[in-house]
Amino acid sequence: MKSILQDKKSGRCYICEQWRGDDSLKAGLEEHHIFYGPYRHASERYGLKVMLCRYHHQGDIHGTADAIHNNPDKTNDQRLKRIAQKAWEKKYTAAAGTEEAHEQFRRIFGKNYL
């Protein structure tokens, strides 16, 4: 399914564009499923994925503070999960932002991030 957060064809890194104000086109973008591991299929099914530049997706071998993976503190990973949950609730529930919507999300993705 297409992302509900970003047009894959934009050629832009979600983090660069949304959080850093850098809307330049990036080469070699990588698709990131916001919920990975056992929730990767649900992430695909509901369109919870974004395109990231290599720096913001994998970082480097030393750990990059802004990277989603290979980042010791997981700050941006958690931030992206909260954004994705809000988008999911808005698109797939009638009661976005409520405890009921949070519970529906938790049943699918294992945790409430809000």
C-alpha positions in Angstrom: 0.0 0.0 0.0 1.0 3.6 -0.5 2.3 5.6 2.4 -0.4 7.6 4.2 2.4 10.0 5.4 4.4 10.8 2.2 4.3 10.4 -1.6 7.1 7.9 -2.3 7.7 9.6 -5.7 8.6 13.0 -4.1 12.3 12.1 -4.0 12.7 13.6 -0.6 13.7 12.2 2.8 10.8 12.5 5.2 13.0 13.6 8.1 15.1 16.0 6.0 11.9 17.6 4.7 9.6 17.6 7.7 11.9 18.1 10.6 14.9 19.9 9.0 13.3 22.1 6.4 15.4 20.5 3.7 13.2 19.8 0.7 16.0 19.0 -1.7 15.8 15.8 -3.8 17.9 13.0 -2.4 19.5 10.1 -4.3 19.3 6.6 -2.9 16.3 6.9 -0.7 15.4 3.8 1.4 11.8 2.8 2.3 11.3 2.6 6.0 8.5 0.7 7.6 7.8 2.7 10.7 6.7 -0.4 12.6 9.2 -3.1 11.8 9.9 -6.6 13.1 6.7 -8.4 13.9 4.6 -5.3 12.9 6.2 -4.8 9.5 3.3 -6.4 7.6 0.8 -4.2 9.4 3.0 -1.2 8.6 2.8 -2.2 5.0 -0.9 -2.9 5.1 -1.8 0.5 6.6 0.7 2.6 4.7 2.8 3.5 7.7 6.1 3.9 5.9 8.3 6.8 4.7 11.3 7.3 2.4 14.5 8.2 4.2 18.0 9.2 3.1 20.7 6.7 4.1 21.9 9.1 6.9 18.5 9.2 8.5 17.7 5.6 7.9 20.8 3.6 8.9 23.2 6.3 10.1 26.8 5.2 10.3 28.7 2.5 12.1 29.2 4.8 15.2 25.5 5.5 15.6 24.0 8.6 14.2 21.9 10.7 16.5 19.3 11.4 13.8 19.1 7.9 12.4 16.1 5.7 12.9 18.2 2.5 13.1 21.6 2.3 14.6 20.7 5.0 17.1 21.3 4.4 20.8 18.5 6.7 22.1 15.8 6.0 19.5 14.4 9.6 19.8 13.5 9.9 16.1 12.2 6.4 15.9 9.7 7.1 18.8 8.8 10.5 17.3 8.0 8.9 13.9 5.9 6.2 15.6 3.8 8.9 17.4 3.3 10.7 14.0 2.3 7.5 12.4 -0.1 6.6 15.1 -1.8 9.9 14.8 -2.1 9.5 11.1 -3.4 6.0 11.4 -6.1 7.0 14.0 -7.1 9.9 11.8 -7.5 7.7 8.7 -8.7 4.4 10.1 -10.8 5.3 13.2 -13.9 7.5 13.7 -12.6 8.7 17.1 -9.0 9.8 16.5 -7.1 10.9 19.6 -9.4 9.1 22.0 -8.6 6.1 24.3 -10.8 4.0 22.1 -8.7 4.8 19.0 -5.5 4.3 21.0 -6.7 0.8 22.0 -7.6 -0.1 18.4 -4.1 0.9 17.4 -2.5 -1.0 20.3 -4.4 -4.2 19.3 -2.8 -4.0 15.8 0.7 -2.6 16.6 1.3 -3.9 20.2 1.7 -0.5 21.9 0.2 2.9 22.2 2.8 5.6 21.4 0.7 8.6 22.4 
